[in-house]
């Protein structure tokens, strides 16, 4: 009796097409759409900008009509007189952000861990994490 029901279930599952399954799970599919849009807008669309570095890009000609120049723009940047100053400033800003941004949250977490008053602790946690959720 059990084998017949299993075989019937297999036949029923084979009859379900992709569209039928998609329609039956539309609530779940609709929850995936915002994440997919986020990935497309902020990960895939900016990749077109990489092409502009290798082209003499013209807004009127677009991506496919603009002539390819290869590494011309990169050579101009590297051979410019301000290259080393730009690199030094970039590295200095990155190290400053790393030095200030890395220990501060760890210090805050250790301080919050020592607070015994749970109400005060939760209020401070909420106040400190709220800007991340609002922005």
C-alpha contacts under 8 A as a table, 3 or more apart, distances in Angstrom:
res1	aa1	res2	aa2	distance
1	X	4	X	5.41
1	X	5	X	6.62
2	X	5	X	5.26
2	X	6	X	6.28
3	X	6	X	5.04
3	X	7	X	6.14
4	X	7	X	5.11
4	X	8	X	6.10
5	X	8	X	5.01
5	X	9	X	6.10
6	X	9	X	5.04
6	X	10	X	6.23
7	X	10	X	5.05
7	X	11	X	6.29
8	X	11	X	5.14
8	X	12	X	6.17
9	X	12	X	5.01
9	X	13	X	6.04
10	X	13	X	5.08
10	X	14	X	6.17
11	X	14	X	5.15
11	X	15	X	6.34
12	X	15	X	5.15
12	X	16	X	6.67
13	X	16	X	5.34
14	X	17	X	7.51
16	X	20	X	5.98
16	X	21	X	6.66
17	X	20	X	5.23
17	X	21	X	6.42
18	X	21	X	5.18
18	X	22	X	6.06
19	X	22	X	4.92
19	X	23	X	6.08
20	X	23	X	5.15
20	X	24	X	6.20
21	X	24	X	5.12
21	X	25	X	6.28
22	X	25	X	5.24
22	X	26	X	6.02
22	X	29	X	7.44
23	X	26	X	5.22
25	X	28	X	5.52
25	X	29	X	6.30
26	X	29	X	4.92
26	X	30	X	5.98
27	X	30	X	5.22
27	X	31	X	6.56
28	X	31	X	5.19
28	X	32	X	6.67
29	X	32	X	5.22
29	X	33	X	6.62
30	X	33	X	5.32
30	X	34	X	7.76
31	X	34	X	6.61
31	X	35	X	7.78
32	X	35	X	5.51
32	X	36	X	6.32
33	X	36	X	5.11
33	X	37	X	6.10
34	X	37	X	5.08
34	X	38	X	6.14
35	X	38	X	5.05
35	X	39	X	6.29
36	X	39	X	5.14
36	X	40	X	6.13
37	X	40	X	5.07
37	X	41	X	5.96
38	X	41	X	5.29
38	X	42	X	5.92
38	X	43	X	7.82
39	X	42	X	5.45
39	X	43	X	5.22
39	X	44	X	6.86
40	X	43	X	5.54
40	X	44	X	4.95
40	X	45	X	6.22
41	X	44	X	6.28
41	X	45	X	5.49
41	X	46	X	7.53
42	X	45	X	6.44
42	X	46	X	6.47
43	X	46	X	6.02
43	X	47	X	6.99
44	X	47	X	5.40
44	X	48	X	7.69
45	X	48	X	5.89
45	X	49	X	7.93
46	X	49	X	5.40
46	X	50	X	7.47
47	X	50	X	5.39
47	X	51	X	7.44
48	X	51	X	5.49
48	X	52	X	7.20
49	X	52	X	5.21
49	X	53	X	7.22
50	X	53	X	5.58
50	X	54	X	7.46
51	X	54	X	5.52
51	X	55	X	6.56
51	X	63	X	7.51
52	X	55	X	5.09
52	X	56	X	7.22
52	X	57	X	5.83
52	X	63	X	7.45
53	X	56	X	7.93
53	X	73	X	6.75
53	X	74	X	7.77
54	X	68	X	6.02
54	X	69	X	5.71
54	X	70	X	4.88
54	X	71	X	6.16
54	X	72	X	7.51
54	X	73	X	7.18
55	X	66	X	6.28
55	X	67	X	5.69
55	X	68	X	4.37
55	X	69	X	5.18
55	X	70	X	6.81
56	X	66	X	5.98
56	X	67	X	5.66
56	X	68	X	6.34
56	X	69	X	6.29
57	X	61	X	7.62
57	X	62	X	7.08
57	X	63	X	6.97
57	X	66	X	5.19
57	X	67	X	7.17
58	X	61	X	5.29
58	X	62	X	6.03
58	X	63	X	7.91
58	X	66	X	5.91
59	X	62	X	5.29
61	X	64	X	7.23
61	X	65	X	4.70
61	X	66	X	5.53
62	X	65	X	5.47
62	X	66	X	6.08
63	X	66	X	5.77
69	X	72	X	5.83
69	X	73	X	7.87
70	X	73	X	7.79
71	X	74	X	5.19
71	X	75	X	6.09
72	X	75	X	5.21
72	X	76	X	6.26
73	X	76	X	5.09
73	X	77	X	6.28
74	X	77	X	5.08
74	X	78	X	6.17
75	X	78	X	5.16
75	X	79	X	5.94
76	X	79	X	5.25
76	X	80	X	5.97
77	X	80	X	5.26
77	X	83	X	6.66
78	X	83	X	5.84
79	X	83	X	7.00
80	X	83	X	5.56
81	X	84	X	7.59
82	X	85	X	5.33
82	X	86	X	6.08
83	X	86	X	5.18
83	X	87	X	6.19
84	X	87	X	5.01
84	X	88	X	6.01
85	X	88	X	5.09
85	X	89	X	6.12
86	X	89	X	5.20
86	X	90	X	6.10
87	X	90	X	5.07
87	X	91	X	6.13
88	X	91	X	5.26
88	X	92	X	6.04
89	X	92	X	5.05
89	X	93	X	6.09
90	X	93	X	5.28
90	X	94	X	6.16
91	X	94	X	5.07
91	X	95	X	6.09
92	X	95	X	5.21
92	X	96	X	6.06
93	X	96	X	5.06
93	X	97	X	6.12
94	X	97	X	5.16
94	X	98	X	6.11
95	X	98	X	4.97
95	X	99	X	5.93
96	X	99	X	5.07
96	X	100	X	6.06
97	X	100	X	5.30
97	X	101	X	5.43
97	X	102	X	7.92
98	X	101	X	5.19
98	X	102	X	5.61
99	X	102	X	5.91
99	X	103	X	6.93
100	X	103	X	6.32
100	X	104	X	6.41
101	X	104	X	5.79
101	X	105	X	7.25
102	X	105	X	6.50
102	X	106	X	7.18
103	X	106	X	5.24
103	X	107	X	6.05
104	X	107	X	5.14
104	X	108	X	6.17
105	X	108	X	4.98
105	X	109	X	6.06
106	X	109	X	5.08
106	X	110	X	6.20
107	X	110	X	5.16
107	X	111	X	6.16
108	X	111	X	5.09
108	X	112	X	6.05
109	X	112	X	5.11
109	X	113	X	6.08
110	X	113	X	5.07
110	X	114	X	6.65
111	X	114	X	5.37
111	X	115	X	6.87
112	X	115	X	5.35
112	X	121	X	6.33
112	X	125	X	7.80
115	X	118	X	7.32
115	X	120	X	7.95
115	X	121	X	6.20
116	X	121	X	7.53
117	X	120	X	5.53
117	X	121	X	6.14
118	X	121	X	4.88
118	X	122	X	6.08
119	X	122	X	5.29
119	X	123	X	6.25
120	X	123	X	5.11
120	X	124	X	6.21
121	X	124	X	5.28
121	X	125	X	6.19
122	X	125	X	5.00
122	X	126	X	6.04
123	X	126	X	5.13
123	X	127	X	6.15
124	X	127	X	5.10
124	X	128	X	6.05
125	X	128	X	5.22
125	X	129	X	6.04
126	X	129	X	5.32
126	X	130	X	5.68
127	X	130	X	5.39
127	X	131	X	7.70
128	X	131	X	6.97
129	X	132	X	5.64
129	X	133	X	6.99
130	X	133	X	5.33
130	X	134	X	6.22
131	X	134	X	5.09
131	X	135	X	5.98
132	X	135	X	5.60
